[in-house]
Amino acid sequence: MSRGCTDRPAATEAEASALARQVAWQSARGLAVRTLEGAALRAFEPALSSGVVAAALYPDDGRIDPPHYLRALRIAAERSGA
């Protein structure tokens, strides 16, 4: 499992402005979130389309790699006699 994921990609400056307002609202309420733009965004998510100008980063969110997760489930099931 890796930590941190981006969400809500913004393709225009208007969308980026709306995203910044939403991130500020969430942050003011205690959610760990920040906006990534430019080189910082590309460094974190290099596969994003060049049309994405900003995205929200949720550093405390986790994500899994589905093939690895399914392999672990299969191994656990086999060890349990399934």
Secondary structure as UniProt FT lines:
FT   STRAND          2..10
FT   HELIX           13..28
FT   TURN            29..30
FT   STRAND          34..37
FT   HELIX           38..44
FT   TURN            46..47
FT   TURN            50..51
FT   STRAND          54..63
FT   HELIX           66..79
FT   TURN            80..81
//
